[in-house]
Amino acid sequence: LYDVSRERIEAGLATIDGNMARQVSSERITVEQRDKALELLGLAESMENFEDADIVIESATESEEVKRKIFAELCPHLREDALIATNTSSISITRLAASTDRPERFMGVHFMNPVPVMELVELVRGIATDDATFDAMQDFASSLGKKIANAEDFPAFIV
């Protein structure tokens, strides 16, 4: 979990913790599942913390300028084989991918809200997204228990 300041990171963590507490109280997950998920959640105070990441998913505000700035700062800190995804539903994946140093390893992974409850995730290929990236993102989404819908690269929702 990364954000622009320590305060925003802590606020994000508090939101996640609160959401998971509600899931425990409604018996959607167990306390053990909640604890395991929180244990796996890493907090990053700089982009350098992503140097060992296999996949990075950006979910900033729906501003192409903001997202491009994030990718410009992020890419130099990633391994060459790391995959990048964006959670956008309104910005061209192809355009965003072109702003990175790895358009073939970039795609859209749009989680439906509320993410812990909704099973559906849209996978969106850009024009340069390679098959290995698409396959890896399908495997990743499946590992989260999500149902996958393939979407075209234009602003819209499947659901």
C-alpha positions in Angstrom: 0.0 0.0 0.0 1.5 3.3 -1.1 0.2 6.8 -1.1 1.5 10.4 -1.2 2.1 10.7 2.5 2.4 8.6 5.7 -0.9 10.1 6.8 -2.7 8.8 3.7 -1.1 5.4 4.0 -2.3 5.2 7.6 -5.8 6.4 6.6 -5.9 3.7 3.9 -4.8 1.0 6.3 -7.5 2.2 8.8 -10.1 1.9 6.0 -9.0 -1.6 5.1 -9.0 -2.6 8.8 -12.5 -1.3 9.3 -13.8 -3.0 6.1 -12.3 -6.3 7.2 -13.7 -5.9 10.7 -17.2 -5.5 9.2 -16.6 -8.7 7.1 -15.7 -10.6 10.3 -18.8 -9.3 12.1 -21.0 -10.3 9.2 -19.2 -13.7 9.1 -18.0 -13.3 5.5 -14.5 -14.0 6.7 -12.9 -15.4 9.9 -10.7 -13.5 12.3 -7.8 -15.7 11.1 -8.5 -14.8 7.4 -8.5 -11.1 8.4 -5.3 -11.4 10.4 -3.6 -13.2 7.5 -4.7 -10.6 5.0 -3.5 -7.7 7.1 -0.2 -9.6 7.7 0.3 -9.8 4.0 -0.3 -6.1 3.4 2.9 -4.2 3.0 3.2 -0.5 3.6 5.5 1.4 1.2 6.8 4.8 2.0 8.5 5.3 -1.3 8.5 3.9 -4.8 11.8 2.2 -4.1 9.9 -0.3 -1.9 8.5 -1.8 -5.1 11.8 -3.0 -6.4 11.0 -6.7 -5.7 7.3 -6.5 -6.8 6.0 -9.0 -9.4 2.8 -7.0 -10.0 2.0 -3.4 -9.1 -1.6 -2.2 -9.4 -2.2 1.6 -9.5 -5.6 2.8 -8.2 -5.2 6.6 -8.0 -7.9 9.1 -8.9 -9.3 9.0 -12.4 -6.9 11.5 -13.9 -4.7 10.5 -16.8 -2.1 13.2 -15.8 -1.9 11.8 -12.2 -1.6 8.2 -13.4 1.1 9.1 -15.9 3.1 10.9 -13.2 2.8 7.8 -11.0 4.1 5.5 -13.7 7.0 7.9 -14.5 8.0 7.7 -10.9 7.4 4.0 -10.5 9.0 2.4 -13.5 12.6 3.2 -12.7 12.2 1.3 -9.4 10.7 -1.9 -10.8 12.4 -5.1 -12.0 12.5 -5.3 -15.8 10.0 -8.3 -15.7 7.5 -6.6 -13.3 3.9 -6.2 -14.5 2.0 -3.0 -14.1 -1.8 -2.7 -13.9 -4.2 0.2 -13.6 -7.6 0.0 -11.9 -9.1 2.7 -14.3 -12.5 2.3 -15.9 -12.4 5.5 -17.9 -8.9 6.1 -19.3 -7.4 4.3 -22.3 -5.1 1.4 -21.3 -3.1 1.8 -24.5 -2.4 5.5 -23.8 -1.4 4.8 -20.2 0.8 1.8 -21.3 2.5 4.1 -23.8 3.6 6.3 -20.9 5.6 3.5 -19.3 8.8 1.7 -20.2 6.9 -1.6 -20.6 3.7 -1.3 -22.6 3.8 -5.1 -23.3 3.7 -5.7 -19.5 0.8 -3.3 -18.8 -2.9 -3.8 -18.6 -6.1 -2.8 -16.9 -7.4 -4.7 -13.9 -10.6 -3.1 -12.9 -12.0 -4.4 -9.6 -15.7 -3.7 -9.0 -16.7 -2.0 -5.8 -16.9 -2.9 -3.1 -13.9 -5.0 -3.9 -14.1 -7.5 -1.0 -17.8 -8.3 -1.9 -17.9 -8.1 -5.6 -16.6 -11.2 -7.4 -16.1 -9.6 -10.8 -12.9 -8.1 -12.2 -12.5 -6.7 -15.7 -9.3 -7.4 -17.5 -8.4 -4.9 -20.2 -5.6 -5.4 -22.7 -3.9 -2.5 -24.3 -2.8 -2.8 -27.9 0.7 -3.8 -26.8 -0.2 -6.1 -23.9 1.5 -9.4 -24.5 -0.1 -12.9 -23.9 2.2 -13.6 -20.9 1.0 -10.5 -19.1 -2.6 -11.3 -19.8 -2.1 -14.9 -18.6 -0.4 -13.7 -15.4 -3.1 -11.2 -14.6 -5.8 -13.9 -15.2 -3.9 -16.2 -12.8 -3.6 -13.4 -10.3 -7.3 -12.5 -10.4 -8.3 -16.1 -10.2 -6.0 -16.6 -7.1 -8.1 -13.8 -5.4 -11.3 -15.8 -6.1 -12.5 -13.3 -8.7 -14.6 -14.0 -11.8 -12.9 -12.6 -14.8 -14.6 -10.6 -17.6 -12.5 -9.5 -20.6 -13.2 -6.0 -21.6 -12.3 -3.8 -24.6 -10.1 -0.8 -24.2 -12.7 2.0 -24.1 -14.4 3.8 -21.2 -17.3 1.7 -20.0 -18.4 -0.9 -17.5 -19.4 -4.4 -18.3 -21.8 -4.4 -15.3 
